[in-house]
Amino acid sequence: MPTLRFEQPHADSKLEDWRYVHNEIIPADPLSLDDVRERVARHRLEVAYLGEVLVGCSTVRPPRDGTATVIARVLPGHRGRGFGGQLYDRGAELARRLGAEVIETIVLGANEDGLRFAQRRGFVEVDRYVAGVDEVWHTLRLP
């Protein structure tokens, strides 16, 4: 399996890469560059590349009451090659180093690949909510 190169996005060009992946995977909740600048101040963000090709991004929301949220996103053309696992494993490791006792993820219901990925990794649904008209979000947790 090819190894990804990971970068924490600080420069606007890398923040734009993170934003691009997020908005492609979650079109129901598009973010502006200013939104991403605000997120990078609160969360741990990474961008993943195969060589110079943008593959995906991740978010780790630091633990609150012992629970951290780890979200791995892979662009559709790069799925099924183990990249989501690499992103997720890095995020979960960071969450544990930050003190997480429990790890959750959140997946937009329309992202069927994302739901299957989480379920294959052992996540089980603990909550579901609707935002907007038809946006169903699933919160899943490792037992």
N, C-alpha and C positions, 0 to 999 in steps of 0.2 A: 504494500500500500504506500503510495507517495506520501511524503511528510510535508505538512503545511508549515509555512512561516507565519508567525503571529506577531502582531504589533498592537501596542496600546495607542489608540488614536489621540494625538494631541494637536498636531498640525491640522489646519482646515482641510487639506486634501484627504487625510486619513479619516477625519470626522465625516467628510462627504462620502467616503467609501462605506463607512458604517451605516450612515443614513440611507444610502442607496439600497443596501441589502435589506435593512429593516423595512423600508417602504415597498420593496418588491415582495417581501414575504407577508407583510401586514398592510395591504393597501387600504384597509378599513381605518387605519390610524396613522396617516402619514405624518412624518416629523419634518420640521424645518431644521436648518443648520443651527439656529439659536436653541431649538429644543434639545438637540444633541449636545450642544455645549453645556446646557444645564444638566443633562443626564450624566455626562462624564464627570461632573463635580460630585455627584451622589453615588454613582455606581461604578463598577469596574467593567470597562468595555474593551473588547479586543476585535481586531479585524484579521481575517485569515486569508492567506494568499498561497497559491501553488505557483512557485516562481514569482512572476509579476502579475499573475491572473487573480483577480478578486474571486474568492470562493464563498466566503461567509463572514459572519460576525457572531459575537456572543455578548451577553450581559450577565453580570453577577450582581445581584442586589444583596449587599451585606446582611448578615443575620440580624433579625429583629425577633426578640424573644426566642432565640435559638434556631429560627428558621430562615434559611437563605433561599433566594430564587435564582435558578440557573437557567438561562435561555440560550439555546444554540440555534443559529439560523444558517441554512445552506441554500445557495441559489439553486433553482431547479435543475439546471444543466450539469450540476456537480454532485447531485444526490446519488446515494447507493454505492459510494466509493469509500466509505469509512470516515469522511471528513466531519460529519456531524458528531461521530463518536469522539474524534480528536478534540473538537471544540467543547463538547460536553465534559469530557474527562478533565480538561484543563480548568474549566469553570468549577466543577465539583471539587477538585483539589483545592482551588483557591478558596471556595466557600468554607471548606473544612478548616483550612489554615486561619480563616477569619473567625472561627469559632462555631460554625453551623453544626447543630446536632441533627437537624432535619433539612432535607433538600426538596424544594418544590420547583415546578416549572409551570408556565402558562402558555397555552397554545390556542390560537384562533381556530375555531371549529372548521372553518373552510380549508384549513391547512391539513388535509388528511394525511399527507406524508409525515408532518410533524407529530400528529397524534399517534400514528403507527410507530414512529421512532421512539416516542416516550414510553409507549406500552411495551415495546420490545426491551427497553432498558429497565423495566420493572415498575414504572410509575403507575399509580392507580388514581383514578379521578376522585377528588375530595370535594369539589365545588364546581359549579357551572353558573355563569351569569350572562345576561344579554345586555349589550350596550348598543345604542342606536336602534335601528329597526330590526336587522337580522344578524347582528354580530354576536355569535355565541362564543364565549371564552371558557376554556376548560382549565381549571387548576388541578394539577396532578402532583402527587407526592410519592416519594419512595417510602415503602412501608418499613 
